[in-house]
Each structure stands twice: as structure tokens, then as C-alpha cells.
Amino acid sequence: MATGVAAMATPVSGIPEVIRDGDTGFLAEEGNWESLAEALEKVLSDDELRIEVAQRGRQEILATHDVGNSAGELLRRIRSRGPK
């Protein structure tokens, strides 16, 4: 996702927190090859959708998993508490 490629995964563990089907990536049902085939067909047959989803996925990762952004957010939270 961080490289701007449309991500595809199954909704296990923390994946659905980052990949929202059709928004920031594509999800296929775990262990269901037909679901995977449908998701692949969707992503490979629609260039515009694939590019838009890939861009939103990259933005999501940079906003939520970038070390600089995360460190900056932590500092903002610490500073907002101020001295006691």
C-alpha cells in the first residue's frame, strides 16, 4: 500500500482496520477462491478504480503508519497534557 499499489488481502487479524474493501484496498473471503477470483477480476478490469483505491491506500498508510507522523502525533499528545 505504501508504494501506491492496490492491496488485496483477506479480512483476518488487523487487516480490515487498514484495508477497507473498495476504499483503501480489496478484501476477499478467507479460504474462498471464488471470492478471491471476483476481487482480482474487479481490481484488474477497472483501471480507474484500481488507481483511486491504490492512492487512498497509500494515503491511509502514510497517515497511520508513517514513523514521522506517528512520532509527531505522540509529541502533540504529550505536549497537550502540559505540566501538572
N, CA, C and O atoms as a MOPAC input file, in Angstrom:
PM7 MOZYME 1SCF
protein

 N      0.82200 1    -1.18800 1     0.00000 1
 C      0.00000 1     0.00000 1     0.00000 1
 C      0.86400 1     1.24900 1     0.00000 1
 O      0.56100 1     2.21600 1    -0.69900 1
 N      1.92900 1     1.23500 1     0.77300 1
 C      2.78600 1     2.41200 1     0.88200 1
 C      3.44500 1     2.77200 1    -0.45200 1
 O      3.82000 1     3.92400 1    -0.67000 1
 N      3.58100 1     1.80700 1    -1.32400 1
 C      4.19900 1     2.07700 1    -2.62300 1
 C      3.18900 1     2.52400 1    -3.67100 1
 O      3.56200 1     2.82700 1    -4.80500 1
 N      1.91000 1     2.56600 1    -3.29800 1
 C      0.88600 1     3.00800 1    -4.23400 1
 C      0.31900 1     1.90900 1    -5.09600 1
 O     -0.24500 1     2.17800 1    -6.15700 1
 N      0.46100 1     0.66400 1    -4.65200 1
 C     -0.10400 1    -0.47400 1    -5.36900 1
 C     -1.38400 1    -0.89000 1    -4.65200 1
 O     -1.41700 1    -0.94700 1    -3.42200 1
 N     -2.42600 1    -1.17800 1    -5.40600 1
 C     -3.68100 1    -1.60600 1    -4.80400 1
 C     -3.46000 1    -2.91300 1    -4.05300 1
 O     -2.99300 1    -3.89700 1    -4.62600 1
 N     -3.79700 1    -2.91300 1    -2.77400 1
 C     -3.58500 1    -4.08800 1    -1.92900 1
 C     -4.80500 1    -4.98800 1    -1.95100 1
 O     -5.94000 1    -4.52800 1    -2.06900 1
 N     -4.54400 1    -6.28900 1    -1.83300 1
 C     -5.60400 1    -7.27200 1    -1.74400 1
 C     -5.22300 1    -8.24300 1    -0.64400 1
 O     -4.08500 1    -8.70900 1    -0.57700 1
 N     -6.18400 1    -8.54600 1     0.22100 1
 C     -5.92400 1    -9.43800 1     1.34200 1
 C     -7.22000 1   -10.08500 1     1.79400 1
 O     -8.28200 1    -9.85800 1     1.21400 1
 N     -7.11600 1   -10.88800 1     2.83100 1
 C     -8.29900 1   -11.45600 1     3.47400 1
 C     -8.51800 1   -10.71400 1     4.78700 1
 O     -7.56000 1   -10.21200 1     5.37400 1
 N     -9.75500 1   -10.63500 1     5.25600 1
 C    -10.05000 1    -9.85600 1     6.45800 1
 C     -9.72400 1   -10.61000 1     7.75500 1
 O    -10.62700 1   -10.97600 1     8.50800 1
 N     -8.45300 1   -10.83400 1     8.00400 1
 C     -8.01500 1   -11.51100 1     9.22100 1
 C     -7.16200 1   -10.56200 1    10.05500 1
 O     -6.59300 1    -9.59900 1     9.53900 1
 N     -7.08400 1   -10.84400 1    11.32000 1
 C     -6.27000 1   -10.07500 1    12.25300 1
 C     -6.60200 1    -8.58600 1    12.13200 1
 O     -7.77500 1    -8.21600 1    12.18800 1
 N     -5.60000 1    -7.73200 1    11.96900 1
 C     -5.82400 1    -6.29800 1    11.90500 1
 C     -5.99400 1    -5.75200 1    10.49900 1
 O     -6.10200 1    -4.53900 1    10.31900 1
 N     -6.02100 1    -6.61300 1     9.51100 1
 C     -6.10800 1    -6.17300 1     8.10900 1
 C     -7.31900 1    -5.26800 1     7.84400 1
 O     -7.15000 1    -4.22600 1     7.21100 1
 N     -8.52400 1    -5.61400 1     8.29700 1
 C     -9.67800 1    -4.75500 1     7.99500 1
 C     -9.59700 1    -3.36300 1     8.62200 1
 O    -10.34300 1    -2.46300 1     8.23500 1
 N     -8.71000 1    -3.18500 1     9.57300 1
 C     -8.51700 1    -1.84700 1    10.14400 1
 C     -7.81200 1    -0.92500 1     9.16000 1
 O     -7.94300 1     0.29600 1     9.24500 1
 N     -7.06900 1    -1.50500 1     8.23100 1
 C     -6.31300 1    -0.71800 1     7.25700 1
 C     -6.91900 1    -0.83300 1     5.86600 1
 O     -7.06600 1     0.16600 1     5.16100 1
 N     -7.26500 1    -2.03800 1     5.47800 1
 C     -7.84400 1    -2.25500 1     4.15000 1
 C     -9.36200 1    -2.31000 1     4.28100 1
 O     -9.92500 1    -3.24600 1     4.84900 1
 N    -10.00500 1    -1.28000 1     3.73800 1
 C    -11.46200 1    -1.24100 1     3.66600 1
 C    -11.82700 1    -1.55500 1     2.21600 1
 O    -11.42500 1    -0.84700 1     1.29300 1
 N    -12.59200 1    -2.62500 1     2.03600 1
 C    -12.86900 1    -3.15100 1     0.70800 1
 C    -13.42400 1    -2.08900 1    -0.23400 1
 O    -14.45000 1    -1.46600 1     0.04100 1
 N    -12.72900 1    -1.89900 1    -1.34500 1
 C    -13.15000 1    -0.94400 1    -2.36000 1
 C    -12.79800 1     0.49400 1    -2.03900 1
 O    -13.04900 1     1.38700 1    -2.84900 1
 N    -12.21700 1     0.73600 1    -0.86300 1
 C    -11.84000 1     2.09000 1    -0.45600 1
 C    -10.32300 1     2.23700 1    -0.40100 1
 O     -9.75100 1     3.05000 1    -1.12700 1
 N     -9.66400 1     1.45000 1     0.46300 1
 C     -8.21000 1     1.52600 1     0.58700 1
 C     -7.53400 1     0.24900 1     0.09800 1
 O     -6.31600 1     0.11200 1     0.20600 1
 N     -8.29700 1    -0.66400 1    -0.42400 1
 C     -7.77800 1    -1.93400 1    -0.92400 1
 C     -8.94100 1    -2.84400 1    -1.25200 1
 O    -10.08400 1    -2.40100 1    -1.36900 1
 N     -8.63800 1    -4.11100 1    -1.39700 1
 C     -9.66300 1    -5.08100 1    -1.74600 1
 C     -9.55000 1    -6.28200 1    -0.82100 1
 O     -8.45100 1    -6.76200 1    -0.54200 1
 N    -10.69400 1    -6.76600 1    -0.34700 1
 C    -10.72800 1    -7.92000 1     0.53900 1
 C    -11.43300 1    -9.08000 1    -0.13000 1
 O    -12.43500 1    -8.90600 1    -0.82400 1
 N    -10.89500 1   -10.26100 1     0.08800 1
 C    -11.51600 1   -11.49600 1    -0.37500 1
 C    -11.75200 1   -12.36600 1     0.85400 1
 O    -10.98400 1   -12.30900 1     1.81500 1
 N    -12.80000 1   -13.16200 1     0.82600 1
 C    -13.09800 1   -14.04600 1     1.95200 1
 C    -11.97900 1   -15.06600 1     2.12700 1
 O    -11.48300 1   -15.64300 1     1.15900 1
 N    -11.60000 1   -15.27000 1     3.36700 1
 C    -10.54300 1   -16.22500 1     3.67900 1
 C    -10.95100 1   -17.63400 1     3.24900 1
 O    -12.04700 1   -18.09500 1     3.56600 1
 N    -10.05900 1   -18.31100 1     2.52300 1
 C    -10.30100 1   -19.68700 1     2.10400 1
 C    -11.32000 1   -19.85000 1     1.00000 1
 O    -11.74100 1   -20.97200 1     0.71800 1
 N    -11.73300 1   -18.75900 1     0.36400 1
 C    -12.75800 1   -18.82000 1    -0.67400 1
 C    -12.14700 1   -18.36600 1    -1.99100 1
 O    -12.00800 1   -17.16800 1    -2.23700 1
 N    -11.78300 1   -19.32200 1    -2.83200 1
 C    -11.11400 1   -18.97300 1    -4.08200 1
 C    -12.01700 1   -18.18700 1    -5.02000 1
 O    -11.52900 1   -17.37100 1    -5.80100 1
 N    -13.34500 1   -18.42200 1    -4.95500 1
 C    -14.26500 1   -17.67000 1    -5.81600 1
 C    -14.27700 1   -16.19200 1    -5.41400 1
 O    -14.31900 1   -15.31100 1    -6.27300 1
 N    -14.23900 1   -15.92900 1    -4.11800 1
 C    -14.17800 1   -14.55500 1    -3.63100 1
 C    -12.88300 1   -13.88500 1    -4.08800 1
 O    -12.88000 1   -12.71900 1    -4.48400 1
 N    -11.79000 1   -14.63500 1    -4.02800 1
 C    -10.50700 1   -14.10400 1    -4.48800 1
 C    -10.55500 1   -13.80600 1    -5.98400 1
 O    -10.08000 1   -12.76000 1    -6.42500 1
 N    -11.12600 1   -14.72100 1    -6.76400 1
 C    -11.23800 1   -14.51300 1    -8.21600 1
 C    -12.08500 1   -13.28200 1    -8.52900 1
 O    -11.74400 1   -12.50600 1    -9.42200 1
 N    -13.18500 1   -13.10000 1    -7.80300 1
 C    -14.04400 1   -11.92400 1    -8.01400 1
 C    -13.29700 1   -10.63300 1    -7.67800 1
 O    -13.39200 1    -9.64900 1    -8.41200 1
 N    -12.55900 1   -10.63800 1    -6.57500 1
 C    -11.80600 1    -9.44700 1    -6.18800 1
 C    -10.71500 1    -9.14300 1    -7.20900 1
 O    -10.49700 1    -7.98400 1    -7.56300 1
 N    -10.03600 1   -10.17500 1    -7.67700 1
 C     -8.99900 1    -9.97800 1    -8.70000 1
 C     -9.59700 1    -9.43700 1    -9.99400 1
 O     -9.03200 1    -8.53900 1   -10.61800 1
 N    -10.73600 1    -9.98400 1   -10.39300 1
 C    -11.39400 1    -9.50100 1   -11.61600 1
 C    -11.75900 1    -8.02200 1   -11.47300 1
 O    -11.58200 1    -7.23200 1   -12.40000 1
 N    -12.27300 1    -7.66400 1   -10.29100 1
 C    -12.65900 1    -6.27200 1   -10.05000 1
 C    -11.44800 1    -5.34400 1   -10.16300 1
 O    -11.51300 1    -4.31400 1   -10.83300 1
 N    -10.36200 1    -5.70600 1    -9.51600 1
 C     -9.18800 1    -4.83000 1    -9.49400 1
 C     -8.47200 1    -4.79100 1   -10.84900 1
 O     -7.92200 1    -3.75600 1   -11.22500 1
 N     -8.47400 1    -5.88600 1   -11.57000 1
 C     -7.75200 1    -5.92700 1   -12.84200 1
 C     -8.56300 1    -5.40500 1   -14.02700 1
 O     -7.99300 1    -5.06800 1   -15.06400 1
 N     -9.88100 1    -5.33700 1   -13.88400 1
 C    -10.71000 1    -4.92500 1   -15.02000 1
 C    -11.07000 1    -3.43900 1   -15.00300 1
 O    -11.63100 1    -2.93300 1   -15.97400 1
 N    -10.75900 1    -2.74600 1   -13.93000 1
 C    -11.14400 1    -1.33600 1   -13.81700 1
 C     -9.93200 1    -0.50100 1   -13.41900 1
 O     -9.63400 1    -0.33500 1   -12.23700 1
 N     -9.24100 1     0.01900 1   -14.42900 1
 C     -8.01400 1     0.78400 1   -14.17300 1
 C     -8.26200 1     1.98600 1   -13.27400 1
 O     -7.47700 1     2.25100 1   -12.36300 1
 N     -9.33500 1     2.70700 1   -13.51800 1
 C     -9.62900 1     3.91100 1   -12.73500 1
 C     -9.85800 1     3.55500 1   -11.26100 1
 O     -9.31900 1     4.21300 1   -10.37100 1
 N    -10.64800 1     2.52900 1   -11.00900 1
 C    -10.90600 1     2.09200 1    -9.63600 1
 C     -9.60600 1     1.66200 1    -8.96600 1
 O     -9.33000 1     2.04700 1    -7.83000 1
 N     -8.81000 1     0.86500 1    -9.67300 1
 C     -7.54300 1     0.37100 1    -9.11600 1
 C     -6.63100 1     1.52400 1    -8.72600 1
 O     -6.03400 1     1.50200 1    -7.65000 1
 N     -6.51600 1     2.52200 1    -9.57600 1
 C     -5.64400 1     3.66900 1    -9.29800 1
 C     -6.17500 1     4.47500 1    -8.12100 1
 O     -5.40700 1     4.86900 1    -7.24300 1
 N     -7.47800 1     4.72500 1    -8.09500 1
 C     -8.06400 1     5.50500 1    -6.99300 1
 C     -7.90300 1     4.78500 1    -5.65500 1
 O     -7.53800 1     5.39900 1    -4.65300 1
 N     -8.17600 1     3.48900 1    -5.64600 1
 C     -8.05400 1     2.71100 1    -4.40900 1
 C     -6.59300 1     2.65600 1    -3.97000 1
 O     -6.29800 1     2.77000 1    -2.78000 1
 N     -5.68900 1     2.48400 1    -4.91500 1
 C     -4.26000 1     2.45500 1    -4.57800 1
 C     -3.81900 1     3.78400 1    -3.96000 1
 O     -3.05200 1     3.79700 1    -2.99700 1
 N     -4.29600 1     4.88300 1    -4.50300 1
 C     -3.93800 1     6.19900 1    -3.95900 1
 C     -4.49600 1     6.39300 1    -2.54700 1
 O     -3.80300 1     6.90100 1    -1.66600 1
 N     -5.74900 1     5.98800 1    -2.33700 1
 C     -6.33200 1     6.10200 1    -0.99000 1
 C     -5.62500 1     5.18000 1    -0.01200 1
 O     -5.43400 1     5.53300 1     1.15200 1
 N     -5.23600 1     4.00200 1    -0.47600 1
 C     -4.49200 1     3.07300 1     0.38000 1
 C     -3.15700 1     3.64900 1     0.79100 1
 O     -2.76000 1     3.53800 1     1.95100 1
 N     -2.45900 1     4.26500 1    -0.15000 1
 C     -1.16600 1     4.89200 1     0.16700 1
 C     -1.35700 1     6.02200 1     1.17500 1
 O     -0.59200 1     6.13500 1     2.13300 1
 N     -2.36600 1     6.85300 1     0.96600 1
 C     -2.63800 1     7.94500 1     1.90500 1
 C     -2.94500 1     7.40400 1     3.30100 1
 O     -2.49400 1     7.96100 1     4.30200 1
 N     -3.70800 1     6.32300 1     3.36200 1
 C     -4.05800 1     5.70200 1     4.65400 1
 C     -2.80600 1     5.23000 1     5.38100 1
 O     -2.63900 1     5.49900 1     6.57000 1
 N     -1.94100 1     4.54100 1     4.68500 1
 C     -0.71600 1     4.02200 1     5.30700 1
 C      0.19100 1     5.15600 1     5.75300 1
 O      0.72300 1     5.12400 1     6.86300 1
 N      0.37200 1     6.15300 1     4.90700 1
 C      1.23900 1     7.26400 1     5.28400 1
 C      0.67900 1     8.02600 1     6.47900 1
 O      1.43800 1     8.52600 1     7.30900 1
 N     -0.63800 1     8.11500 1     6.56800 1
 C     -1.25000 1     8.83800 1     7.68400 1
 C     -1.23200 1     8.03500 1     8.97600 1
 O     -1.12900 1     8.61100 1    10.06000 1
 N     -1.33100 1     6.72200 1     8.87700 1
 C     -1.47300 1     5.91500 1    10.08900 1
 C     -0.24700 1     5.10300 1    10.47300 1
 O     -0.13200 1     4.67600 1    11.62200 1
 N      0.66100 1     4.88300 1     9.54900 1
 C      1.80300 1     4.02100 1     9.84300 1
 C      3.16400 1     4.65300 1     9.54900 1
 O      4.18800 1     3.97900 1     9.65300 1
 N      3.18800 1     5.90600 1     9.19200 1
 C      4.44100 1     6.59200 1     8.93400 1
 C      5.09500 1     6.96800 1    10.26400 1
 O      4.44700 1     7.56400 1    11.12400 1
 N      6.36000 1     6.62900 1    10.43700 1
 C      7.06400 1     6.89000 1    11.69100 1
 C      7.05800 1     8.37200 1    12.02900 1
 O      6.82700 1     8.74000 1    13.18000 1
 N      7.30700 1     9.22000 1    11.05600 1
 C      7.31600 1    10.66300 1    11.30800 1
 C      5.96500 1    11.17000 1    11.77000 1
 O      5.87700 1    11.94300 1    12.72400 1
 N      4.91000 1    10.73300 1    11.09300 1
 C      3.56200 1    11.14000 1    11.50200 1
 C      3.21700 1    10.61000 1    12.88500 1
 O      2.65100 1    11.33200 1    13.70500 1
 N      3.55300 1     9.36100 1    13.14600 1
 C      3.24600 1     8.76100 1    14.44500 1
 C      4.00300 1     9.45600 1    15.56300 1
 O      3.43600 1     9.72700 1    16.62200 1
 N      5.27700 1     9.74800 1    15.33900 1
 C      6.07800 1    10.44200 1    16.35300 1
 C      5.53300 1    11.85000 1    16.58500 1
 O      5.45900 1    12.31400 1    17.72300 1
 N      5.15700 1    12.51900 1    15.50600 1
 C      4.58900 1    13.85700 1    15.63700 1
 C      3.29000 1    13.84700 1    16.42300 1
 O      3.06000 1    14.72900 1    17.25000 1
 N      2.44200 1    12.86400 1    16.17500 1
 C      1.18000 1    12.74100 1    16.90600 1
 C      1.43300 1    12.46300 1    18.38100 1
 O      0.75600 1    13.02200 1    19.24400 1
 N      2.39300 1    11.61300 1    18.67400 1
 C      2.73500 1    11.32500 1    20.06600 1
 C      3.22400 1    12.58600 1    20.77400 1
 O      2.82100 1    12.85800 1    21.90500 1
 N      4.08600 1    13.35000 1    20.11800 1
 C      4.56900 1    14.60300 1    20.71200 1
 C      3.42600 1    15.58700 1    20.94500 1
 O      3.37700 1    16.24400 1    21.98400 1
 N      2.51200 1    15.69200 1    19.99100 1
 C      1.36500 1    16.59500 1    20.16500 1
 C      0.53000 1    16.18900 1    21.37700 1
 O      0.08200 1    17.03500 1    22.15100 1
 N      0.33100 1    14.89300 1    21.52600 1
 C     -0.46200 1    14.41600 1    22.66900 1
 C      0.25700 1    14.68000 1    23.99200 1
 O     -0.36900 1    15.08300 1    24.97300 1
 N      1.54100 1    14.45800 1    24.01500 1
 C      2.31800 1    14.69800 1    25.24300 1
 C      2.28100 1    16.18100 1    25.58700 1
 O      2.05600 1    16.55600 1    26.73800 1
 N      2.50200 1    17.01600 1    24.58500 1
 C      2.53200 1    18.47000 1    24.83100 1
 C      1.16800 1    19.01600 1    25.21500 1
 O      1.07900 1    19.98300 1    25.97200 1
 N      0.09800 1    18.40700 1    24.70200 1
 C     -1.23600 1    18.91700 1    25.01400 1
 C     -1.62000 1    18.66600 1    26.46900 1
 O     -2.51000 1    19.32700 1    27.00400 1
 N     -0.95900 1    17.72900 1    27.09400 1
 C     -1.23900 1    17.45900 1    28.50800 1
 C     -0.61300 1    18.52600 1    29.39500 1
 O     -1.10400 1    18.79500 1    30.49100 1
 N      0.47300 1    19.13500 1    28.92000 1
 C      1.13600 1    20.22900 1    29.64600 1
 C      1.63000 1    19.81300 1    31.02700 1
 O      1.35900 1    18.70700 1    31.49500 1
 N      2.36100 1    20.72300 1    31.66700 1
 C      2.87000 1    20.43400 1    33.00700 1
 C      1.72900 1    20.39900 1    34.01200 1
 O      0.72700 1    21.09900 1    33.86300 1
 N      1.89500 1    19.59300 1    35.01200 1
 C      0.84800 1    19.45800 1    36.04500 1
 C      1.23300 1    20.19300 1    37.30600 1
 O      0.47700 1    20.19000 1    38.27800 1

